[in-house]
Amino acid sequence: MTVVVDGESLTPEDVVAVAREGARIEVSEDARERIEESRARVEDVIESGEPVYGLNTGFGELVDERIPPEEIEQLQLNLLRSHAAGAGRDLSREEVRAMMVARINALVKGYSGIRETVVDHLVAMCNEGVHPVVRSRGSLGASGDLAPLAHMSLVLVGEGEAVVDRTRGESTDESRAERLSGADALAEIGLEPLSLKPKEGLALINGTQLTVGLAALAVVDGERLVRGADAAGALTVETTLGTTATADPAIHEVRPHSGQLQSAAAIRDLTAGSEIVEAHRNCDRVQDAYSLRCLPQVHGAVRDALAHLREAVEIELNSATDNPLVFAGGRVDERASGTDDAAILSGGNFHGAPLALRLEYARLALTDLAAISERRIDRLLNPNLQEPHLPPFLAADSGVESGYMIAQYTAAALVNELRSLGAASADNTPVSGGQEDHVSMSAQSALHARTAVENATQVVAAELVCAAQAAEYADDAFDADEPLSLGVGTAAVCDLVREVIPSLEADRPVHTDVDRVAALLARGLVDETLERAVDGSSVPGAGE
């Protein structure tokens, strides 16, 4: 697979393709022309001798310091060295690749003033499996993700460290990777270290690409997860003898939130043709608990939150977010620095607030998705809440065995962790001598959103494990002569679960069951299974 970057059309799915699936990157010819034009403008300004921030001045509080021409290249190198001040764990392979493709796409828009060779080095590193060692903490989300991007960029000049993937980016098998110095990593793929020219150091590190790269991963994974949660919830509704009447279109058409409509339709599709639902259609239960009855409303609200984040991510991926930005002379007013042919404008596109606030919203939404799933797990397991046909904690020999009791404990712990995460974007610590006095903390918001996806995936996986086990007892609720079928979608997902874990006939380590199903969710296999089952079904109502 190849992803063509042109500064205009990169999608979250493209980021996933490069970051996780090893897709190669190719720069469009139109983008190359814009890069050349932008660099020519920078050279024009440098030759004029006019002092311009980012080209021949200091940075941050040192903005008034004029840099002599013979020291400008040293300034760019010093910028990378001094800003590589990160802390915490190293970013994972996919996190680094997400940041790199996002940075490449921002640079090729043609407003950063770098040379084509800088972009080509970054592209070659991604395509040939050279992944800079990047510390995960240190960004304030203004002036962009400085520290992480500096760690990334050090490898371009032959410094820092990189993990070289012997499979040239086509595999996630870290056992086939080697950690090398920046210079040795470049030599491994036939590249010489770069000597950075004016503006290039700042262009490389000033932007929101760690934040938006992580956000792109979170959007795709979160959307996939909420579809899996619809399946888990639908299976729980069936196996606890709940009603699907709460997904009736009439209810949702009079409160037509987009996500709510989608989740209600998903429940109808998933349970279409269910003989279990039909078998108790006229039972005497008046209402289900909220975790069942309000599933479309809650899951739908999560869908809407993720859609709100996706909108910002799609814009940000294709935006120029460094500072200063380089424009054609006639495009801006006369307050800009530069010449008749080139205008340099200093602004704040590096500020991560447009992402940070929506990432917080998405994190809260995913926390609620995990919370309602945990409540459904409890209804499957808790002998004080269960339906009579279900054994306590779904254990084959209750008392001697604990069944899936502790799966709910772990789900509760994961939900608690998400509830305890602070709102990073609501904080602010002035830096750079007070020059940078309001920052977004967007990278921390993105890391929190990633944690929310990971934790919620484990919780939803636990619900799928428990609901699939509860399905083993569904026929015990009825005096049917033949086994009663699940819906077309819930039967398919139940079968998929059984492909990776057997029915619980005696106590065993529960974490293995949950991890295997979490992998199905994370890899999109639940999605693929449901698409085939629902779209290929001839059951009325499925796939509507």
C-alpha positions as CSV (number, residue, x, y, z in Angstrom):
1,M,0.0,0.0,0.0
2,T,1.2,3.5,-0.8
3,V,-0.1,6.7,0.8
4,V,0.4,9.8,-1.4
5,V,1.0,12.9,0.7
6,D,0.1,16.2,-0.9
7,G,-0.7,18.5,2.2
8,E,-4.4,18.4,1.4
9,S,-5.9,15.0,1.6
10,L,-4.3,12.9,4.4
11,T,-7.0,11.0,6.4
12,P,-6.9,9.3,9.8
13,E,-7.1,6.0,7.9
14,D,-4.0,7.0,5.9
15,V,-2.2,7.6,9.2
16,V,-3.2,4.2,10.5
17,A,-2.0,2.6,7.2
18,V,1.4,4.1,7.6
19,A,1.7,3.8,11.3
20,R,0.4,0.4,11.9
21,E,0.2,-1.4,8.5
22,G,3.6,-0.4,7.0
23,A,2.2,1.6,4.1
24,R,4.8,3.5,2.1
25,I,4.8,7.2,1.6
26,E,5.1,9.1,-1.7
27,V,5.1,12.8,-2.1
28,S,3.0,14.2,-5.0
29,E,4.6,16.2,-7.7
30,D,2.4,19.3,-7.0
31,A,3.6,19.2,-3.4
32,R,7.2,19.1,-4.5
33,E,6.7,22.2,-6.6
34,R,5.2,24.0,-3.6
35,I,8.2,23.0,-1.4
36,E,10.6,24.5,-4.0
37,E,8.6,27.7,-4.2
38,S,8.5,28.1,-0.4
39,R,12.2,27.5,-0.1
40,A,13.0,30.0,-2.8
41,R,11.1,32.6,-0.7
42,V,13.1,31.8,2.4
43,E,16.4,32.2,0.4
44,D,15.1,35.6,-0.9
45,V,14.5,36.8,2.6
46,I,17.9,35.6,3.9
47,E,19.7,37.4,1.0
48,S,17.8,40.6,1.9
49,G,19.4,40.7,5.3
50,E,16.2,41.7,7.0
51,P,15.8,40.3,10.6
52,V,13.0,37.7,10.6
53,Y,11.9,35.4,13.4
54,G,12.9,31.8,12.8
55,L,15.3,32.6,10.0
56,N,18.0,34.8,11.6
57,T,16.9,35.5,15.2
58,G,16.8,33.6,18.5
59,F,13.7,31.8,19.7
60,G,11.1,32.3,22.4
61,E,12.4,34.8,25.0
62,L,15.5,35.2,22.8
63,V,13.5,36.5,19.9
64,D,15.3,39.9,19.9
65,E,18.7,38.3,19.5
66,R,20.0,38.8,15.9
67,I,22.1,35.9,14.6
68,P,25.1,36.5,12.4
69,P,24.8,34.9,8.9
70,E,27.8,32.6,9.6
71,E,26.1,31.1,12.7
72,I,22.6,30.5,11.2
73,E,23.2,26.9,10.4
74,Q,24.6,26.3,13.9
75,L,21.5,27.9,15.3
76,Q,19.3,25.3,13.5
77,L,21.4,22.4,14.9
78,N,21.5,23.9,18.4
79,L,17.7,24.2,18.2
80,L,17.3,20.5,17.8
81,R,19.8,19.6,20.4
82,S,18.4,22.0,23.1
83,H,14.8,21.1,22.5
84,A,15.3,17.3,22.7
85,A,14.5,17.4,26.4
86,G,11.7,14.8,26.6
87,A,11.0,12.5,29.4
88,G,9.0,9.4,30.1
89,R,8.6,6.2,28.1
90,D,9.7,6.0,24.5
91,L,6.9,6.3,22.0
92,S,5.9,3.1,20.4
93,R,6.7,2.3,16.7
94,E,3.2,3.2,15.5
95,E,3.1,6.4,17.5
96,V,6.4,7.5,16.0
97,R,5.3,6.6,12.5
98,A,2.0,8.5,13.0
99,M,3.9,11.6,14.1
100,M,6.3,11.3,11.1
101,V,3.7,11.0,8.4
102,A,1.7,13.8,9.9
103,R,4.8,16.0,10.0
104,I,5.7,15.1,6.4
105,N,2.2,16.1,5.2
106,A,2.3,19.4,7.0
107,L,5.7,20.3,5.5
108,V,4.7,19.5,1.9
109,K,1.9,22.1,2.1
110,G,4.5,24.6,1.1
111,Y,4.4,27.1,3.9
112,S,7.4,25.9,6.0
113,G,10.3,27.0,3.8
114,I,12.3,23.8,3.9
115,R,14.3,22.1,1.2
116,E,13.0,19.0,-0.7
117,T,15.9,16.9,0.7
118,V,14.6,17.3,4.2
119,V,11.2,15.9,3.3
120,D,12.9,13.1,1.2
121,H,15.0,12.1,4.3
122,L,11.9,11.8,6.4
123,V,10.0,9.8,3.8
124,A,13.0,7.4,3.3
125,M,13.2,6.9,7.1
126,C,9.5,5.9,7.2
127,N,9.6,3.8,4.1
128,E,12.9,2.0,5.1
129,G,11.9,1.4,8.8
130,V,14.1,3.9,10.6
131,H,12.1,5.0,13.6
132,P,13.6,7.8,15.8
133,V,13.6,7.1,19.6
134,V,11.2,9.7,20.9
135,R,10.4,10.4,24.5
136,S,6.7,10.6,25.1
137,R,6.5,13.5,27.6
138,G,7.7,17.1,27.3
139,S,5.3,18.7,24.8
140,L,3.1,21.5,25.9
141,G,1.1,21.6,22.7
142,A,2.5,25.2,22.1
143,S,4.7,26.0,20.3
144,G,3.5,22.7,19.1
145,D,5.1,19.4,20.1
146,L,8.6,20.8,20.4
147,A,10.4,18.2,22.5
148,P,9.1,15.0,20.7
149,L,9.6,16.5,17.3
150,A,13.2,17.5,18.2
151,H,13.9,14.0,19.3
152,M,12.6,12.8,15.9
153,S,14.5,15.4,13.9
154,L,17.9,14.7,15.6
155,V,18.2,11.6,13.5
156,L,18.1,13.7,10.4
157,V,21.4,15.3,11.4
158,G,23.0,12.0,12.4
159,E,22.4,12.5,16.2
160,G,20.0,10.9,18.7
161,E,18.9,7.3,18.3
162,A,16.7,5.3,16.1
163,V,15.2,1.8,16.0
164,V,15.9,0.2,12.6
165,D,13.3,-2.3,11.5
166,R,15.0,-5.0,9.5
167,T,11.7,-5.6,7.6
168,R,11.9,-2.1,6.3
169,G,8.7,-0.9,7.9
170,E,6.5,-3.7,6.8
171,S,6.2,-5.6,10.1
172,T,5.5,-4.8,13.7
173,D,7.8,-7.5,14.9
174,E,10.1,-5.6,17.3
175,S,12.4,-8.6,17.7
176,R,13.7,-7.9,14.2
177,A,14.7,-4.3,15.1
178,E,17.9,-2.8,16.3
179,R,18.6,0.4,18.2
180,L,21.4,2.5,16.6
181,S,22.8,6.0,16.7
182,G,21.2,8.5,14.3
183,A,24.2,8.4,12.0
184,D,24.4,4.6,11.9
185,A,20.6,4.4,11.3
186,L,20.9,6.7,8.3
187,A,23.9,4.8,7.0
188,E,21.8,1.6,7.3
189,I,19.5,2.9,4.5
190,G,22.2,4.7,2.5
191,L,21.6,8.3,3.7
192,E,24.0,11.0,4.8
193,P,23.2,13.2,7.8
194,L,21.7,16.6,6.8
195,S,23.2,20.0,7.5
196,L,20.2,22.1,8.2
197,K,19.7,25.5,6.5
198,P,17.9,28.6,7.8
199,K,14.4,28.0,9.0
200,E,14.6,24.2,8.7
201,G,15.2,23.3,12.4
202,L,12.3,25.4,13.5
203,A,10.1,24.1,10.7
204,L,10.8,20.5,11.8
205,I,9.9,20.9,15.5
206,N,7.2,23.6,15.5
207,G,3.8,21.9,15.0
208,T,1.2,19.7,16.4
209,Q,2.1,16.4,14.8
210,L,2.5,14.2,17.9
211,T,-0.9,15.4,19.0
212,V,-2.6,14.9,15.7
213,G,-0.9,11.6,14.9
214,L,-2.0,10.1,18.2
215,A,-5.5,11.7,17.7
216,A,-5.8,10.1,14.3
217,L,-5.1,6.7,15.8
218,A,-7.6,7.3,18.6
219,V,-10.3,8.3,16.2
220,V,-10.0,5.2,14.1
221,D,-9.7,2.9,17.1
222,G,-12.4,4.6,19.0
223,E,-14.9,4.4,16.1
224,R,-14.1,0.8,15.7
225,L,-14.5,0.2,19.4
226,V,-17.9,1.8,19.6
227,R,-19.1,-0.5,16.9
228,G,-17.8,-3.4,18.9
229,A,-19.5,-2.1,21.9
230,D,-22.8,-2.0,20.0
231,A,-22.3,-5.8,19.3
232,A,-21.3,-6.5,22.9
233,G,-24.3,-4.6,24.2
234,A,-26.7,-6.3,21.8
235,L,-25.5,-9.7,22.8
236,T,-25.9,-8.8,26.5
237,V,-29.5,-7.6,25.8
238,E,-30.3,-11.0,24.2
239,T,-28.6,-13.2,26.8
240,T,-30.2,-11.3,29.7
241,L,-33.6,-11.5,28.0
242,G,-33.8,-7.7,27.4
243,T,-36.0,-6.1,24.8
244,T,-34.8,-4.6,21.5
245,A,-38.0,-2.5,21.4
246,T,-35.8,0.3,22.8
247,A,-34.1,0.4,19.4
248,D,-37.4,1.0,17.5
249,P,-36.9,3.7,14.9
250,A,-39.9,5.6,16.2
251,I,-38.1,6.4,19.5
252,H,-35.0,7.7,17.8
253,E,-36.7,9.6,15.0
254,V,-38.2,12.0,17.5
255,R,-34.7,12.6,19.1
256,P,-32.6,12.4,15.9
257,H,-29.0,12.8,17.2
258,S,-26.9,11.2,14.5
259,G,-24.9,8.8,16.7
260,Q,-28.1,7.7,18.5
261,L,-29.7,6.9,15.2
262,Q,-26.7,4.9,14.1
263,S,-26.4,2.9,17.3
264,A,-30.2,2.1,17.4
265,A,-29.9,0.9,13.8
266,A,-26.9,-1.2,14.7
267,I,-28.9,-2.9,17.5
268,R,-31.7,-3.7,15.1
269,D,-29.3,-5.1,12.6
270,L,-27.3,-7.2,15.1
271,T,-30.4,-8.8,16.6
272,A,-32.4,-9.3,13.4
273,G,-33.8,-12.8,13.2
274,S,-33.2,-13.5,16.9
275,E,-35.4,-16.4,18.1
276,I,-34.3,-15.6,21.7
277,V,-35.8,-12.1,21.4
278,E,-39.0,-13.4,19.9
279,A,-39.4,-16.1,22.5
280,H,-40.0,-13.6,25.3
281,R,-41.7,-10.8,23.3
282,N,-44.8,-10.9,25.5
283,C,-43.1,-11.5,28.9
284,D,-44.2,-9.5,31.9
285,R,-41.0,-7.4,32.3
286,V,-42.0,-3.7,32.1
287,Q,-38.6,-2.1,31.5
288,D,-34.9,-3.0,31.3
289,A,-32.2,-1.4,33.4
290,Y,-30.6,1.8,31.9
291,S,-27.4,0.1,30.8
292,L,-29.6,-1.9,28.4
293,R,-32.4,0.4,27.7
294,C,-30.3,3.5,27.1
295,L,-27.6,1.8,25.0
296,P,-28.4,3.7,21.8
297,Q,-28.4,7.0,23.6
298,V,-25.1,6.5,25.4
299,H,-23.3,4.7,22.6
300,G,-24.7,7.3,20.2
301,A,-23.3,10.2,22.2
302,V,-19.9,8.5,22.1
303,R,-20.2,8.3,18.3
304,D,-21.0,12.0,18.2
305,A,-18.0,12.9,20.3
306,L,-15.7,10.9,18.1
307,A,-17.2,12.5,15.0
308,H,-16.4,15.9,16.5
309,L,-12.8,14.8,17.1
310,R,-12.5,13.4,13.6
311,E,-13.5,16.7,12.1
312,A,-10.7,18.5,13.9
313,V,-8.2,15.7,13.1
314,E,-9.0,15.8,9.4
315,I,-8.5,19.6,9.3
316,E,-5.3,19.5,11.4
317,L,-3.7,16.7,9.4
318,N,-3.8,19.0,6.3
319,S,-2.9,22.2,8.0
320,A,0.3,24.3,8.2
321,T,1.1,24.4,11.9
322,D,4.6,25.7,12.3
323,N,5.8,29.2,12.9
324,P,6.6,31.5,11.1
325,L,4.9,30.6,7.9
326,V,6.1,31.5,4.4
327,F,3.8,33.1,1.9
328,A,4.0,34.7,-1.5
329,G,4.7,38.4,-1.2
330,G,1.3,39.6,-2.5
331,R,-0.8,37.3,-0.3
332,V,-0.5,39.2,3.0
333,D,-0.6,42.8,4.2
334,E,2.4,45.0,4.6
335,R,2.8,44.2,8.3
336,A,4.6,40.9,7.3
337,S,8.4,40.6,7.4
338,G,10.2,39.8,4.1
339,T,10.5,41.1,0.6
340,D,8.3,42.0,-2.3
341,D,8.3,38.3,-3.3
342,A,8.2,36.6,0.1
343,A,6.2,37.3,3.2
344,I,7.0,35.8,6.6
345,L,4.2,35.8,9.1
346,S,4.5,34.8,12.8
347,G,1.3,33.5,14.3
348,G,-0.1,30.8,16.5
349,N,-1.1,27.8,14.3
350,F,1.1,25.6,16.5
351,H,-1.3,26.0,19.4
352,G,-3.0,22.6,20.1
353,A,-6.3,23.9,21.6
354,P,-8.5,22.9,18.6
355,L,-7.3,19.3,19.2
356,A,-6.9,19.3,23.0
357,L,-10.4,20.3,23.8
358,R,-12.0,17.7,21.5
359,L,-9.6,15.1,22.7
360,E,-10.8,15.7,26.3
361,Y,-14.4,15.4,25.1
362,A,-13.6,12.1,23.3
363,R,-11.7,10.8,26.4
364,L,-14.8,11.5,28.6
365,A,-17.0,9.8,26.0
366,L,-14.9,6.7,25.9
367,T,-14.8,6.6,29.7
368,D,-18.6,6.6,29.6
369,L,-18.6,3.8,27.0
370,A,-16.4,1.7,29.3
371,A,-18.6,2.6,32.3
372,I,-21.9,1.5,30.7
373,S,-20.2,-1.7,29.5
374,E,-19.0,-2.5,33.0
375,R,-22.5,-2.1,34.3
376,R,-23.7,-4.6,31.7
377,I,-21.0,-7.0,32.8
378,D,-22.3,-6.8,36.3
379,R,-25.8,-7.7,35.1
380,L,-24.4,-10.8,33.4
381,L,-22.5,-11.9,36.4
382,N,-24.1,-10.6,39.6
383,P,-26.4,-13.2,41.3
384,N,-28.4,-10.4,42.8
385,L,-29.2,-8.9,39.3
386,Q,-28.9,-11.9,36.9
387,E,-31.8,-13.6,35.1
388,P,-32.7,-17.0,36.8
389,H,-31.3,-19.0,33.9
390,L,-27.7,-17.7,34.4
391,P,-25.5,-19.3,37.1
392,P,-23.7,-16.9,39.5
393,F,-20.7,-15.3,37.8
394,L,-21.3,-17.7,34.9
395,A,-19.3,-20.4,36.7
396,A,-20.0,-24.0,35.8
397,D,-19.8,-25.0,39.5
398,S,-20.6,-21.9,41.4
399,G,-18.9,-21.7,44.8
400,V,-16.1,-24.1,44.0
401,E,-15.4,-22.0,40.9
402,S,-15.5,-18.2,40.5
403,G,-16.2,-18.1,36.8
404,Y,-15.8,-14.6,35.4
405,M,-16.3,-12.8,38.7
406,I,-12.9,-11.0,38.6
407,A,-13.4,-9.8,35.0
408,Q,-15.8,-7.3,36.5
409,Y,-13.3,-6.3,39.1
410,T,-10.8,-5.5,36.4
411,A,-13.3,-3.6,34.3
412,A,-14.2,-1.5,37.4
413,A,-10.5,-0.8,37.9
414,L,-10.0,0.3,34.3
415,V,-13.0,2.6,34.5
416,N,-11.7,4.1,37.7
417,E,-8.4,4.8,36.1
418,L,-10.1,6.7,33.3
419,R,-12.2,8.6,35.7
420,S,-9.1,9.7,37.6
421,L,-7.3,11.2,34.6
422,G,-7.2,15.0,34.8
423,A,-8.3,17.4,32.2
424,A,-4.9,18.2,30.8
425,S,-6.1,21.0,28.5
426,A,-7.6,22.9,31.4
427,D,-4.2,23.4,32.9
428,N,-1.6,26.0,32.0
429,T,2.0,26.6,33.0
430,P,3.8,29.7,31.4
431,V,7.2,28.9,29.9
432,S,10.0,30.6,28.0
433,G,10.3,33.5,30.4
434,G,6.6,34.3,30.1
435,Q,6.7,34.7,26.3
436,E,4.7,31.5,25.9
437,D,2.2,32.2,28.6
438,H,-0.8,30.0,27.6
439,V,-0.2,26.5,26.3
440,S,-2.6,23.8,25.3
441,M,-1.2,20.5,26.8
442,S,-2.6,18.8,23.8
443,A,-0.1,16.0,23.7
444,Q,-1.1,15.0,27.2
445,S,-4.7,15.1,26.1
446,A,-3.9,12.8,23.2
447,L,-2.0,10.4,25.4
448,H,-5.0,10.3,27.7
449,A,-7.3,9.6,24.8
450,R,-5.1,6.7,23.8
451,T,-5.4,5.3,27.3
452,A,-9.1,5.7,27.2
453,V,-9.2,3.7,24.0
454,E,-7.0,1.0,25.4
455,N,-8.9,0.7,28.7
456,A,-12.3,0.8,27.1
457,T,-11.3,-1.9,24.6
458,Q,-10.4,-4.2,27.5
459,V,-13.8,-3.5,29.2
460,V,-15.8,-4.1,26.1
461,A,-13.8,-7.3,25.4
462,A,-14.7,-8.5,28.9
463,E,-18.3,-7.9,28.2
464,L,-18.1,-9.8,24.9
465,V,-16.4,-12.7,26.8
466,C,-19.1,-12.8,29.5
467,A,-22.0,-12.3,27.0
468,A,-20.7,-15.1,24.8
469,Q,-20.6,-17.4,27.9
470,A,-24.1,-16.2,28.9
471,A,-25.3,-17.3,25.5
472,E,-24.4,-20.9,26.4
473,Y,-27.3,-20.8,28.9
474,A,-29.9,-18.9,26.8
475,D,-31.9,-22.0,26.0
476,D,-32.3,-22.8,29.7
477,A,-34.6,-19.9,29.9
478,F,-37.2,-21.5,27.7
479,D,-38.9,-24.9,27.2
480,A,-38.0,-24.9,23.5
481,D,-37.7,-28.2,21.7
482,E,-34.8,-26.9,19.6
483,P,-32.0,-24.4,20.5
484,L,-33.0,-20.9,19.8
485,S,-30.8,-18.7,17.6
486,L,-29.2,-15.4,18.3
487,G,-29.5,-12.5,15.9
488,V,-27.5,-12.5,12.6
489,G,-24.9,-10.2,14.0
490,T,-24.7,-11.3,17.6
491,A,-24.5,-15.0,16.4
492,A,-21.6,-14.1,14.2
493,V,-19.7,-12.2,16.9
494,C,-20.4,-15.0,19.4
495,D,-18.9,-17.5,17.0
496,L,-15.9,-15.2,16.5
497,V,-15.3,-15.2,20.2
498,R,-15.5,-18.9,20.3
499,E,-12.8,-19.1,17.6
500,V,-10.3,-17.7,20.1
501,I,-11.6,-18.9,23.5
502,P,-13.5,-22.0,24.4
503,S,-16.6,-22.1,26.6
504,L,-15.8,-21.8,30.3
505,E,-16.3,-25.3,31.6
506,A,-13.9,-24.8,34.6
507,D,-11.9,-21.9,36.1
508,R,-8.9,-20.7,34.1
509,P,-6.9,-17.5,33.9
510,V,-9.4,-14.9,32.8
511,H,-6.9,-12.4,31.4
512,T,-6.1,-14.7,28.4
513,D,-9.8,-14.8,27.4
514,V,-10.1,-11.0,27.6
515,D,-6.8,-10.3,25.9
516,R,-7.7,-12.5,22.9
517,V,-11.1,-10.8,22.4
518,A,-9.5,-7.4,22.9
519,A,-7.1,-8.2,20.1
520,L,-10.1,-9.1,17.9
521,L,-11.6,-5.6,18.6
522,A,-8.3,-3.8,18.1
523,R,-7.4,-5.5,14.9
524,G,-10.9,-4.8,13.4
525,L,-11.8,-8.4,13.1
526,V,-15.1,-7.9,15.0
527,D,-15.9,-5.1,12.5
528,E,-15.1,-7.3,9.5
529,T,-17.2,-10.2,10.9
530,L,-20.2,-8.0,11.5
531,E,-20.1,-6.4,8.1
532,R,-20.1,-9.8,6.4
533,A,-22.8,-11.2,8.7
534,V,-25.2,-8.2,8.5
535,D,-24.6,-7.2,4.9
536,G,-24.8,-10.8,3.7
537,S,-28.0,-11.6,5.6
538,S,-31.3,-12.2,4.0
539,V,-33.1,-11.6,7.4
540,P,-35.6,-8.7,7.2
541,G,-34.2,-5.6,9.0
542,A,-30.6,-6.6,8.8
543,G,-28.3,-4.1,7.2
544,E,-31.0,-1.3,7.1
